[in-house]
Structures are given as C-alpha cells and as structure tokens.
Amino acid sequence: MSNALPGRATTSALAAAVKYAFSSSLSSSSPASSLAFSSSSTYIRTCHKTARAASPFYTRRFLPPSTVPGMSSQRFYCSSSDANNSNSSSHSNPPPPPPTQPHCHHLHHPSTPTLSSQPPTSTTTTTTSETPVMPDEAISQYLRQSHARVFEHNRAWVTEQTRKDPDFFVKLSAGQKPEYLWIGCSDSRIPAEQIAGLQPGEAFIHRNIANLVNNVDLNVMSVIQYAVRHLEVKHIIVCGHYGCGGVAAAMTPQDLGILNPWLRNIRDVYRQHSAELDAIADKTARCNRLVELNVMEQCRNVIKSAAVQQSYSKKKYPIVHGWVFGLDNGLLKDLNIGFENMLAEIQKIYNLDDL
C-alpha cells in the first residue's frame, strides 16, 4: 500500500506560501506590503494546520541560528517525512517530537513554531524541502515595517478622534480625573479600556503578571497610593482572567527561576485553599478556581493598605472589586467580594485608619 499522504500536496503549497510571504515583504516598504505579509502569514498557518491534519508526520520548525552574530543560517523546514516513501510499507520511524520548552501563556501562542537545534530527521527515506526564511536584510525590513505600522495606526487614530470630537485632545491634555484604578494581568489579550468600554482618561491602569498586589512591590503600592490620595478614584478593580498563564505556572511544582518569588504569592493562595482546590479533579477547572481565589486575595491586599482604609473612612470611597475576564466569551464576571465585610474582617488585624 502506498504511503504517500495528502499532506504532501499541502506541504508544497506551504513552501510556495512561504516564498510568497517573504518576497512580498521585501518588494516594498509600503503598508500594502505589510498587509501582504500578514495575509500570507495567515495562509501559511492555514496550510500548516491542513498539512498537519493530513499527515501525522508533518513537522514545522524554525532552526535557531548557528552563527553569531546574524541569523543567516535560519531555515524554515516544512516537510512530510513520508512524502516520497511510496516503497515503504509502514511509518515505523517518524521524526522525534521537539524537546519540551518552558512556556508562558502571556508570550507563547499555540501556533508559534517550536524550536529545535536540528532539522527533522528520520531513518526512513525523507525528502525535506528547505526554503530560506527571512535573511538578515528581510528581518531588518520586516522590523522596520512593523515599527512604522504603529505610527501609521497612531495617525489614523488621531484623525478619527479629531473627526468625532475636535476638542478631544484639548480635553485630554487638561489633566486626568479617572473614576477607576484597574489592577490587571499583563496578558496582551486583556486590554482594560476596550473590554470595559472606557475612554482615555477614565481609568488609571496598572498591570503585572497574574495581577498581584504585593505589599513589598513599590510599583503597585505607589500606584494605589497615588490613585487614591491624589487622583481620588472611586473604584479599585482587581481583574484576573481565566486561563491565566501565571496562575497555571504557579500550580506547577518546579523551579521557575526569577519567577519563583513572584509566583510564590499565588502558591500561598493555593496552600491556603488546598482542600477546596485538590477536590477539583479537572485541571482546567482547578486553575480557573485558583484564578478567582487569587483575585479575591489580591483584593484583600489592596484593602490592607493605609491609603484605601483612610480614604474610605473619610470619604466612603474607593470601593474595591474583584472581577474575572473570560477569554472564551469576552465577559467580565463580578466575584462580589463583599467589600465592607472584607474590610471589617481585615481591620481586626490590619487597622491602619488613623481616625
């Protein structure tokens, strides 16, 4: 029986798409070429998925450079290890999977190619199509285009805002008086203003990995004090999100280097609620529950601050809220932490109200 798989044709299409993508990116420095590169990249990913579904031995890898400096040796491998194995009766030696890489959901998209120091190998006869991908000049040109694109978008945004409100930037430059302090996760998929329908000037934003409020973190504590005492925000929102990579990493019992002291805060939350969490069999559900518990714990940490306690005693604001954003549906969930009850409980020990 022939071993030629449908992935063979798709592999060829993928190689052609790669050539088209990079030739498009090099042909012009105009925005149109950037769009062509983006469209071609989408087409490449589509071909990759199709080929992978058609052939279990299809691989896609970026090889790291073998020379320093420069990246001239980088190659894009698109291959089906059995493409020309019509004389073989079985696929007994598929290419080995790439080594497991540490990853963070904030930075690593599922479609990101894996890294390997070697091209796909197999003891069976293999035809590997090697296409040079983005030589040094192509990389430089792509980086210039992606950098310039931000300024193009900025100018378009300015034009649109001015069209809708000719005094928009006059008002914006007059000063800020935001209603909200938003403490959220650094994840690039959680843009605070967009998901909450807020405009520039309506929210004071602080973000870090897994939306933590650590009392020895001078960054977040300074943000809280400035927002409460000088900006006089009315609401403080701690917003996490389901599927948080920081929370998932904290659930992994292993050494994560410089992240250890940061993630220890989340691991302490797990320890405090281990009975509840260990009873949840599904790992995803357990992680999502830890996301909620972490948000509630960070709300407590906000309430422990002197600025919040003293302001609330005098002015009856700010109110602290715990929310979670759903990446799968775009909705915000209010955890209804019960601010006043939480404040009263905390002040049994952490009473910093000077009145």
Sequence and secondary structure as in RCSB ss.txt:
>XXXX:A:sequence
MSNALPGRATTSALAAAVKYAFSSSLSSSSPASSLAFSSSSTYIRTCHKTARAASPFYTRRFLPPSTVPGMSSQR
FYCSSSDANNSNSSSHSNPPPPPPTQPHCHHLHHPSTPTLSSQPPTSTTTTTTSETPVMPDEAISQYLRQSHARV
FEHNRAWVTEQTRKDPDFFVKLSAGQKPEYLWIGCSDSRIPAEQIAGLQPGEAFIHRNIANLVNNVDLNVMSVIQ
YAVRHLEVKHIIVCGHYGCGGVAAAMTPQDLGILNPWLRNIRDVYRQHSAELDAIADKTARCNRLVELNVMEQCR
NVIKSAAVQQSYSKKKYPIVHGWVFGLDNGLLKDLNIGFENMLAEIQKIYNLDDL
>XXXX:A:secstr
     THHHHHHHHHHHHHHHHHHHHH  SHHHHHHHHHHHHHHHHHHHHHHHH TTEEEEE   SSSS  TT E
EEEEETTTT TT S   S           TTT  TTS EE SS    SS    EEEE   HHHHHHHHHHHHHHH
HHHHHHHHHHHHHH TTHHHHHTT    SEEEEEE  TT  HHHHHT  TTSEEEEEETT    TT HHHHHHHH
HHHHTS  SEEEEEEETT HHHHHHTS S  GGGHHHHHHHHHHHHHTHHHHHT  SHHHHHHHHHHHHHHHHHH
HHHTSHHHHHHHHHHS  EEEEEEE TTT  EEE    HHHHHHHHTTT      
